[in-house]
Amino acid sequence: MSQIDNEKMCESNVTEEFERQPVPKSSLLGFKSFIGMYAGEHCAGTELMIGPLFVAAGVSAFDVVIGLLLGNALAVMSWMFLCAPIATRTRLTLYYQLEKICGRWLVILYNLANGIMFCFLAGAMITVSATAVGVWFNFPMPELSDVYPNSVGWVLAVAAVGALISVVAAFGYQTVSKFANIAAPWMVLVFLAFGLIGLRQFITASGAEVGSFGDAWTLAKTHIWKGGDPLPGQVKFTFWHITFFAWFCNMAMHIGMSDLSIFRFAKKSWYGIAASSGMYVGHFMAWLSASILYAYQLHLDPADTAVLPGPLAYRAAGIAGIICVIVAGWTTANPTIYRAGLAFQAIIPKCSRFTVTLITGAIATIAAMFPYFAMKLLGFVALYGLILMPMGAVIFVDFWLIKKFGLQSSYAEVSKTSFNWAAFLAWVVPVSVCVWLFKAGILEIYFVSLPGWFLAAILYILISMIYQKKIRPQINPKQES
Amino acid sequence: MKMIAQILSWISLVVLMVPSVLFLAGKMSSLDQVKWVMLLATIFWFVTAPLWMWKESD
């Protein structure tokens, strides 16, 4: 899964300078900057959980390979055709764009939701790193179905890793960000090595003769991604689950428009295609590699269902693999905690960023102690996208459609309101309906965001018609742009 | 100096990958050897890459 935001750009002085104004031409970045950033960012610690969880969900070879190819293509297109065109036209951050549409208080509420989701995501990343510690200290580690921490050793390992990451994040993560840039090329290749080594282990263990692509595909179908029933407690994943998961796991970033803050630096909107580097390196190669390692573990012992990136990586690549797990978890958890801290600090500006980040890190660390969040990462990632997605629909409608209905765009700014109720309802109602659809068993969490986006878009237009014209007419129509 | 560091670090990435490719091809049978070479390449990368990448990240 992905890493939230793009520390390279967000941390730079350039971004700080243009928080409340469009990025000028002189500060635009070339295509290569986006390729490198996305490739590094989407090779995170959580990829080592997601790949194995696909296997636990009983995917077949065709479903996982073709589903990922299609789902990632849809994700890239979402960046390219939904997010980047608005970003390169407005050249504003997501938060400033939202403030213009929704008003300051609604943005604060959005920040709160964002911060909470970041906390749990960072928790999953800390969990990944802590599994590497377990290889050295050999304490009992969580099983696939565990909800609560199952040993003192596990709690202490998570606490130590979480404390370290939180303190570093509280001091600012520029150094870690630089280290992450250095680690990225190495980490991508270690992920690839995981897959190659795992493949050989399968060939040896199964006694298969692999001399052509056809042989390799047969091995994949019959031994690695065999399909069939999922492991107990897991949801069965089909082709459509994989496709939608790959498409929506970064929904907050593309359809949810979080990456407006990134692509406002792009010279052209087609630079959105640069996201394919992250998708096909991190969300294709890395997921498949990690899933091969887990499938091999199950091949050796079908009762050994624990999804533990540390031992998986150690078995394949030794100490280099362990270092990869720690680095992948650490370099991605760190900015996530930092950004969650920033989101919370916007709500309580009087509290120092240092204190807020430490408290945020503590919450993430406590979450990490509960293996439930990491073991249910597939569902959590889908929920994360669902909660933040409607604001993307609001931005899309506000930018492209709202004037066609005779309504005002950037309504909060123009009408000087600090809380746009139309945007609030277009956010909360679709999320509530989608959660109800999911809870009622009508539609699974992995698919529910698609109708949710259309619902949010339609609601924003309909409620704006009433809100802008009847309830809160514009104070000064001359301000219309 | 920067160019030497750059060349050495790229070589370390090649060395990192070669054993896993050879292992897959069945040309290298010992997984322990693969792991050791990967560890050495890792150390080499993290020693040489910061020499030119750290400043570039500024």
Interface residues (C-beta under 8 A of the other chain):
Chain A: S177 K178 N181 I182 A183 P185 W186 L189 V190 L192 A193 L196 I197 L199 R200 Q201 A317 G318 I319 A320 G321 I323
Chain B: L13 L16 M17 P19 S20 V21 F23 L24 G26 L31 D32 V34 K35 W36 M38 L39 A41 T42 W45 F46 A49 P50 M53 W54 S57 D58
